[in-house]
């Protein structure tokens, strides 16, 4: 069983930056492909970015060039650096493995981009 705890969200102005963190319990964290997901109000949850154990990354077109996913296997933590934020990035952000395991969803962290 893996537990995931997201943090680092907040209110930021358009053009600003935030860094999200996802701390994972469990000794096999390093074996998982990890992903960041987001769900805006009234919309379905969507995949934002993934990173495999070797550090290979993939990004959704909507955030490509603005967000960077990374991981620290020694700390069992995955990060999402978000730059040049726009109002459309407003959502609750979650981490999970990829493909998702439903039981692993955490509480998420709210990101609000507004002036």
NORGIBEL-V228067 format. One record per residue. N is the residue number from 0. SS is DSSP state (@ for helix, = for strand, . for the rest). NEAR is the number of other ideal C-beta (glycine too) atoms within 10 Angstrom. D_FIRST is the distance of its C-alpha to the first C-alpha in Angstrom with 1 decimal. Layout:
n ss near d_first
N SS NEAR D_FIRST
N SS NEAR D_FIRST
This chain:
n ss near d_first
0 . 7 0.0
1 . 17 3.8
2 . 11 6.8
3 = 23 10.1
4 = 15 13.5
5 = 23 16.6
6 = 14 20.1
7 . 16 23.6
8 . 19 25.0
9 = 13 28.4
10 = 12 31.9
11 = 18 33.8
12 . 10 37.1
13 . 13 37.6
14 . 11 37.7
15 . 15 35.4
16 . 11 32.2
17 = 21 28.8
18 = 14 25.8
19 = 25 22.4
20 = 17 19.4
21 = 26 15.7
22 = 16 13.8
23 = 25 10.2
24 . 11 8.3
25 . 14 7.0
26 . 9 9.9
27 . 9 9.7
28 @ 22 10.4
29 @ 14 13.9
30 @ 11 13.5
31 . 21 12.6
32 . 16 15.4
33 = 25 14.9
34 = 22 16.9
35 = 26 18.7
36 = 21 19.7
37 = 24 22.3
38 = 14 23.7
39 . 14 27.3
40 . 7 28.9
41 . 5 29.9
42 . 9 28.3
43 . 6 25.4
44 . 16 22.4
45 = 12 23.2
46 = 16 21.8
47 = 24 23.5
48 = 23 22.5
49 = 20 20.2
50 = 23 20.0
51 . 14 19.0
52 . 13 18.3
53 . 6 22.0
54 . 10 22.8
55 . 9 24.3
56 = 13 24.3
57 = 15 25.3
58 = 18 26.5
59 . 15 27.7
60 . 6 31.5
61 . 13 31.7
62 . 22 30.2
63 . 10 31.3
64 . 9 33.3
65 . 15 32.2
66 = 22 28.5
67 = 16 26.8
68 = 23 23.2
69 = 15 22.2
70 = 22 19.4
71 = 12 19.4
72 @ 15 17.1
73 @ 8 18.3
74 @ 12 17.3
75 . 18 13.9
76 = 18 15.9
77 = 26 17.3
78 = 20 20.6
79 = 26 22.9
80 = 14 26.6
81 = 24 28.6
82 . 14 32.4
83 . 13 35.3
84 . 22 33.4
85 . 13 35.2
86 @ 11 35.0
87 @ 11 33.3
88 @ 22 30.2
89 . 17 29.8
90 = 22 26.4
91 = 18 23.0
92 = 22 20.9
93 = 23 17.2
94 = 29 14.9
95 = 25 12.4
96 = 17 12.0
97 . 18 15.0
98 . 9 15.4
99 . 14 13.3
100 . 13 10.3
101 @ 6 11.5
102 @ 9 8.6
103 @ 17 8.0
104 . 15 11.6
105 . 17 12.7
106 . 11 16.2
107 . 21 17.9
108 = 22 21.1
109 = 13 24.6
110 = 22 27.0
111 = 15 30.6
112 = 20 33.4
113 . 10 36.7
114 . 8 40.1
